Amino acid sequence: MPIELTEPFQQALDAQSGEPLRVVDPRTQQAYVLLREDVFERLKALFADDDLAAEDKLFLLAESGRRAGWDAPEMDDYDNYDASRQKLSCFVIGLYHRFDLRAEAGLAQQQVADAGEGSV
């Protein structure tokens, strides 16, 4: 049953410029928030009791993921992202060390060649 707003409430709502109005019951000191109906309708689903069990919610969430393609084989890379990243990092480090060792070996060979030229 709707209750009509009194003049002071109307003025307070107008002063809020569309924002919710906080009111206090002077008898109980209980605080309330007065919202426009359209805002309340959007928010009430967040607070409504849910008839679905947790298992049902998980099932529906998994189904939604499957429909979105999350179980496609190419998505496995995301499941193993950290392991794949670590392998790539080890590969890059290995390449760096090989390059470094080859550079050192090349320098050593050049030093041997230079030493050979000077001694002849």
C-alpha positions in Angstrom: 0.0 0.0 0.0 1.6 3.2 -1.1 1.9 6.1 1.3 1.8 9.6 0.0 4.8 11.8 0.7 4.4 14.8 3.0 5.5 18.2 1.9 8.7 18.1 4.1 9.6 14.7 2.4 9.0 16.1 -1.0 11.2 19.1 -0.3 13.9 16.8 1.1 13.8 14.6 -2.0 14.0 17.7 -4.3 17.0 18.9 -2.4 18.7 15.5 -3.0 18.7 16.0 -6.8 17.8 12.4 -7.5 20.1 10.8 -4.8 18.6 8.5 -2.2 17.2 10.2 0.9 18.3 9.0 4.3 15.6 9.2 7.0 15.5 8.2 10.7 12.5 7.0 12.6 12.5 9.2 15.8 10.8 6.5 17.8 13.4 3.7 17.2 16.3 5.6 15.7 16.3 3.1 12.9 17.7 4.5 9.6 16.1 4.1 6.3 16.9 5.0 2.7 14.2 6.3 0.4 14.9 5.3 -3.2 13.0 5.9 -6.5 11.1 2.9 -7.5 13.1 2.3 -10.7 16.4 2.2 -8.7 14.9 -0.1 -6.2 13.7 -2.5 -8.9 17.3 -2.7 -10.3 18.8 -3.3 -6.9 16.3 -5.7 -5.4 17.6 -8.7 -7.4 20.9 -8.3 -5.5 19.2 -8.8 -2.2 16.5 -11.3 -3.1 16.7 -14.9 -1.8 18.0 -17.2 -4.5 16.1 -20.4 -5.1 19.2 -22.0 -6.7 21.5 -24.3 -4.8 25.3 -23.6 -4.9 25.8 -26.7 -7.1 23.2 -25.4 -9.6 24.9 -22.0 -9.7 28.2 -23.7 -10.4 26.7 -25.8 -13.1 25.1 -22.8 -14.8 28.3 -20.9 -14.6 30.2 -23.8 -16.2 27.6 -24.0 -19.0 27.9 -20.3 -19.6 31.7 -20.8 -19.9 31.3 -23.7 -22.4 29.0 -21.6 -24.5 31.5 -18.8 -24.5 34.2 -21.2 -25.8 36.2 -21.5 -22.6 36.6 -25.3 -23.1 38.1 -24.9 -26.6 41.5 -26.6 -27.0 43.2 -23.3 -27.7 42.1 -22.0 -24.3 44.2 -24.6 -22.5 47.1 -22.2 -22.8 45.3 -19.9 -20.4 44.9 -22.8 -17.9 48.6 -23.4 -18.0 49.7 -19.8 -18.3 52.1 -19.8 -15.4 53.8 -23.0 -16.4 54.0 -22.0 -20.1 55.4 -18.6 -19.0 58.0 -20.3 -16.9 59.0 -22.6 -19.7 59.3 -19.7 -22.1 61.4 -17.8 -19.5 63.7 -20.8 -19.1 64.0 -21.1 -22.9 65.0 -17.4 -23.3 67.5 -17.7 -20.4 69.0 -20.8 -22.1 69.3 -19.0 -25.4 71.0 -16.1 -23.7 73.5 -18.4 -22.0 74.2 -20.3 -25.3 74.8 -17.0 -27.0 77.0 -15.8 -24.2 79.0 -19.1 -24.2 79.4 -19.0 -28.0 80.5 -15.4 -27.8 83.1 -16.4 -25.2 84.2 -19.3 -27.3 84.5 -17.1 -30.3 86.6 -14.7 -28.3 88.8 -17.5 -27.2 89.3 -18.8 -30.7 90.1 -15.3 -31.9 92.7 -14.9 -29.1 94.3 -18.3 -30.1 94.3 -17.2 -33.8 95.9 -13.9 -32.9 98.5 -15.5 -30.7 99.3 -18.0 -33.5 99.8 -15.2 -36.0 102.2 -13.3 -33.8 104.3 -16.3 -33.0 105.0 -17.2 -36.6 
